Amino acid sequence: MVKEAGKGGEMNVASGFLNKHLVPALTAVSENTYMSAIRSGMVSVVPLTIIGGLFIIVSYLPITGWDKVVAPYLRLLQVPVTATFGVLSVFVCFSIGYDLGKQLKQEAIVSATIATVVFLMIQIKSAEQTFSMENLGSKGLFTAIIIALISVRVQKFFTDKGVVIKLPDNVPPVVYESFLSLSPLFFLMLAFWLIRFVLGVDIDHIVQTTFKPLVFALNTLPGILVYAFLVTLLWSVGINGDNAMDAIVAPIFLQYLTENVTAMTHGQSLPYVTAYGFFTTFVNVGGTGATIALALVMWNSKEPGFRKISRISLPTQIFQINEPIFFGFPIVLNPIFMIPYILNALILTVGTYLLMHWNVIHKPFVNVPWTTPPIIGHYLVSGGDWKAAVWGVVSIVIAMMVYFPFAKAAERDRLRAEAVGRGQAKKGGPFDEEFNHKEHRDHKERQGQNPL
């Protein structure tokens, strides 16, 4: 009993430390208005990458002789790919501007329009009077994000200070809203025109150089391990780690994916291991921390609560949704499950990274919905590599082996606690003993006997 109390005390100390020192700061970052807008903007372009990915799959099906069959139609099949992956930054800029404008109580469509016009302007090559197409794609993502944030902040400043053209209320809303954008749009276009074309400052180059270390780091094994650790740590304290980190890493993973798609269409080796799909499919097997393995381990648990939660949650985890088991066991703020939860993410990150680095399985170049079931997702993301699907099965087995000793320890603890609880209920607790003693004394007094 002393040993159990000590263990419980250690858990409470760990949970208390995380709640006091870590959770507030991480929650503030996760709920930040600008981070939220960036996250929404990145999520909005996911359907584009999925549609583009479907055409990539058709173009490069791993079937013998398919390349000869599709060769006459290859350029036609590339059109939707260019229309989606080729202008990602434009859509991201528009979406972030719209979402941030809505959050800051501006006319959202006006916010999105201002941001997009400014972004497009700085992508013009003055000599040819044409757009720099590579910066409209994934290369310009960070520039698009920064321009969107600045543009909407300037719009809000002009609105708050009343430096906007307001028409009478009886003017149609479309006309009224369009005139609201004139002052901030003129100021922003003038400012960025001076910076980009008069002073000759290459904004894209500066932004890309600034983020280059981060872009490099996330495609290395140490870098992606740090990311995996942070995501699972955030989830472990009750914060959606994927959402919290997406605002920072999604533009990079999307840039990796686009570069892999470009390499594939040019018949080159894929440059990036950790492209979009690496983490969501190969590491988050059945949910972050590969919790589908925990449900399988506890499917026939001797403890009724664990058994019921595992069976209820397994169908959702097939589609990568693990909240039922995550909060039902719980894993959150529970060190006995937090350890294997984080450990699985790190092990699968290392295993997948090395297999892709050694070209045992294909690197990601197709984006699929995050709810795609494991193994199927592995096969599709890798462009139809059967070895990737086999690795999906092996990943689940590895995760089950990691969870097993911790899950059984938790099961034994809960069964022991339930047995102690039943024993106390049968014997009666301290309150029951005191009540029975009082009843006995009152009975003695009523009979005229000495109650002692």
N, C-alpha and C positions, 0 to 999 in steps of 0.2 A: 504493500500500500504506500509506503514511504517512497519507493522507487517510482511508482505511478505518479505520485504527487509531484516529485521532482521533475519528471518528464513533462507533466502538464504545466509546471511553473516555467520551465525553459521555453515551451511553446508560447506561453502568454507573454514572456519577456520579448521574444523575437517578434511576435505580432504587434506588441506595443511599440517596439522600436520602429517597425515599418510604418505603422499608422501615424506615429508622431513626427518622424523625420523625413520619410520618403513619400508617403502617399499625398500629403498636401501639395508638395512641389510638383509632383508628376501629374496630379489632377489639374493643377493650374495650367500646365503646359498643354495637356490634352484638351482642355475646354477653352483655350485661347481663341478669340474671334478669328484671328488671321490664320492660325493653324487649321481651324475648322473650315475656313473658306478654301484654303489650298487643298485640303483633304477632299472636299466636295468637288472641286475642279478636276482633281485626278480621277475620282470615281466616275465622273461624267463621261470620260473618254474611253472607259473600259469597253462599252459596247462596240465602239469603233474598232478597237484592236481585235475583238472577237470576230467581227465580220471580216476584217482584213485577214485574220488568221484562217478562216474557213477557205478563202481563196488560195491561201498559201498551201494548205493541206491538199487541195485538189491539184494544185500545180506540181507538187512534189510528193505524191503518194509513193510509199516504199514498196512498189510492185515492179517486178522485173518487166522491162519493156514499156512501162508507163511513160517514161521520158520521151520516147519516140512518138507515142500516141498523142501526147499533149503539146509537143513541140510547135505545131502550126498555130496553136491557140494561146501560147504562153504570153505573148505581149497583151492580148486581150484580157487574160486573167490577171495581169499585173495592174490594170487600170483601177479596180477597187482597192487594191493594196496601196497604191499611190494616193488615192482619194481619202484614205483613212490614216495610214501611218505617215504619209507625206505632209500633212497639215495639222498634226497633233497639237503643236504649240498654239496655233490660232484658236482651236477649240478650247484648250486649257485656259488661255487668257480670257476668252469670253465667259467661260463658266465660272472662273474665280471672281471676275469682275461682277458677274450677276449675283453670286452668292454673298460676296462681301457687301455689295450695295444693299441687298435685302437686309442683311444683319445690321448695317449701320443706318437703316431706315431712309435710304435714298431710293430714287426711281431705279429699280434694278436693271431694267433693259437699257436705260441711259448709261448706267455705270458700265455695263458690259460693252456697249457700243464705243464709249470713250476709250476704254482700255484696249479694245481690239484695233481701233483706228490708229492709236499711238504706236502700238506694237508693230502693225503692218508698215507704218511710215518708216520706222528705223530699220526695217529689213529691205528697203529699196537700195539698189545699187545705182548711185547717182549718174555714173557714166553711161550705163545701158538703160537706165530707167526701168529696170525689171526687179522682181523680188529675188532675194537670196533664198532659193528653195530649201537648201539644207537647214537653214535656221527656222524655217516654217515647220519643219519636222521636229524630231526629238532633240536635236542639238540646241534649239532655242527655248527649251522648256523653262530653264531657270530665268532667262530674260523675260519670258511671258509672265511668269509668276510675279517677278519684281515689278514689272510695268503695271500689272493688274492692281497690285496692292497700292502702289504710289498713286495711280490714277483715281482710284476710288477715295483714297484719303484726301486728295486735292479737291475732288468733287464735294466731299463732305465739308471741307473747310470753307469752300465758296458758298455752299448752302447755309451753313451755320452763321456766316458773316453777312448773309444776304446779298452777296455779289453775284446774283443770277438775274436773268431776264424773266420776269413773271408777267404773263399775259392775263387778261381778265378771266374770271371763272367761267364765263359762258363760252369760252373758246373750247373747241373739241380737245379731249384729253391727249390725243396723239400729237397735236400741234403744240399744246401747252408743255408737254414733256420734252419735245424736241428742242424748244427754246431754252429750257432749263439747262441743257447741256452746252450751250454756246460759250459761256464765259469760261468754265473749267476746261473745255475742249480746246479753245483758242490758246489759253495759257499753256496747257500741256504740249500742244503741237509746236508752239513757238519755242518753248524751253528745250524740248528734245530735238527740234530742228537745229537750233543753235549748237547744242552739244554734239549731235551726230554729224551734221553736214557742214556747218560753218567752222566749228573747232576741229572737226575730223576725229572725234573720239569714237573708237570702235567699241560700242557698249557690249555687244555680244562677246567679243574677245575678252574683255575685262571680267564679265560675269563667268564665262566658262573657265577662265584661268583661276578665278577665286574658288570655284567649286571643284576644280580638278583633283585636289587631294582626296576629297570625299568620294568623288566618282571612281578614282583609282582604288581607294581602300575597300569599298564594298564589293569589289570583284576579287578580293584576296581572301584566303581562308581565315586569317586572324580578324579581318574586318567584318566578314559575314558572321563569324562566331560571336563577336561583340554584339552585333545586331540581334542575333538569335537569343542571346542571354538577356538583353534589355527587353525584348518583346515578351518573353515568358516571365521575366521578373515583374513587369508591369501587370500582366494578367494575374500573377500570383497574389498581388495586393488588391485585386478587384478592378483594375483599370484595363480597358480594352487596348492591349499593347499594339495590335496591328493598326488600329485607327490612330493611336497616339503617335506612332512612328511614321505613318504613311505620308504625312505632310512633308517629311524630310527625305524619305527614301524612295517614294513612288516615282518622282520624276527621274531618278537615276535608274531604277529597275526598268522603267518604260524606255528610257534611252538605250539601255542594254538590249532590250527586246527588239527595238527598231533596227539597231545596228546588226543584230543577228539575222533579222529578216532581210536586210539589204545584202548581207554577205551570202545568204542562201540564194537569193535571186541572181546573184552574180557568180554563183558556183564556187564561192570561197569558203574556207573553214570559218566556223562561227567563233567570234572573238570573246564572247562573254559567257561565263559559267552561271552567274547569279542573276540572269535576266528574269523579267517578270514570269512567274510560274515556278521558279526554283524553290522559293520559300513556301508559297501558298499551296503547292502541290506535293513537292518532294519532302518537305520538312513538316508541314502541318497535315500529316496523314490522319484523316478523320477528325480534324480540328487541331488547333494549336496544342503542341505538346504530345501529339499522336495519341489523344485520349481514347480513340476507338479501341486501342490495345487494352486500356484499363477496363473498359466495358466488357471486353471479351474475357479478361482474366477473372472478373468478378461476376460473370454470367451465372455461375452456380455457387455463389458465395454461401457459406453457412449462415451468414448474418442476413436476416430478411431485408433490412433497409438497403444494404449495398446491392443485394441481388435484384431487388425491385427497380432501383434507380438505373442499374446497368441495363436491364432489359427494356426499360422505357426509353433510355437515351440512345441505345444502339441504332434504331432506325434513323434518328436525326443525324447521328455521326457518320452514317454512310454518305450523307450530303454535307459533311464538314461542319455541322452545327453541333457544338459540344457544351452549350450553356447548361442543359439539364444535369449532366454529370459534374460539370465544373462547379456549380453552386449547390448541387444535391449531395455530393459526398461529404463535405465540400473539398475542393482543391485550394480555393482562395484562402489565404492566411492560415494554411494548415501545413506546417513543415513536413509532416510525414508523407504528404503527396506532392508538395512543392518541389522537393528534391528530385524525384524521378521525372516530374513534369518538365523541369528545366533541363535535366540531364538528357532526356530523350531528344529534345530539340537540338542540343549540341552534338550528340552522337550522329543523328541523321544528317545534320549539316555537314559534318566532317565526311561521312560515308558518301553522301551524294556529290559533294564537291570533288572529292578525289576520283570517283568513278567518271565524272564528266571531264575532269582535267586530264585523265589518262585516256579519254576517248573510248571508254568501255560502254557508256551510254551517251546518247545524243544530248547536247545542250538545248535549253528551251528556245524555241522560236515560234511557237504557236500559243496564243493566249486563249484560255478557256474560262468559263464562269467558275468562280471559286467554290461553288457548290457541286462541282463535278465529282462523282465518287472516286475514292482512291483506286489505284491500278488503272482504271479507265483514264483518269486524269494524267497519270504517268505516261500512258501510251500516247495520248493526244498531244500533250505539251511538247514531247520530244519528237513530234512529227511522225508517229507510228513506229517507234522503236520498241520491239517486243522485250528487249533486255531491260528497258526502263520499267515495263509492267512487272517483270519478274522482281526487280528491285523494290517495287511497291509492296509486293507480298512479303519479301524478306524484311522490309522496314517495319511492317506490322509485327512480325515475329520478334524482331529485335526489341521493339518497344514493349511487347508483352513480357519479355525476359527481364527488362529493366523494372517494369512496374511490379512484377510478381512478388518479390520479397517485401516490398513496402506495403503492397495491398494486403498481403497475408498478415503482416504485423498489425496493420490497422484493424483488420478483421478480428484478430485475437484480442486486441485491446477492447474493442466494442463488445465482443461476446463476454469477456471477463467483467466489464462494467455492467452489462445487462444481468449477468448472474448474481453479482453483488447486490444490484438493485432489487432483484426478485427475492434474494435472501433477507434483505432488510424489510421488505414489504411483508414477508411471511412472519418474521419475528416481531415486527413493529419497531418503528423508529423511536428516538428519544421522547418525542411528543406523546407517542402512544404509551410508553412506559410510565411517563409522568401522569398521564390521564388515568391509567389503570391503578397506579399507586394512590391517587387522590380518591378514586372511587372506593377502593378498599378501606381507606381511612374513614371516609364518610359513613360507610356501612358499619364499621366498628363503633363509631360514635353514636349512631342511631340505636345500636344494640346495647349501649351503656358500657362498652368495654373500652379499655385503654387503647387508643389508636396506635400507640407505639408498642 
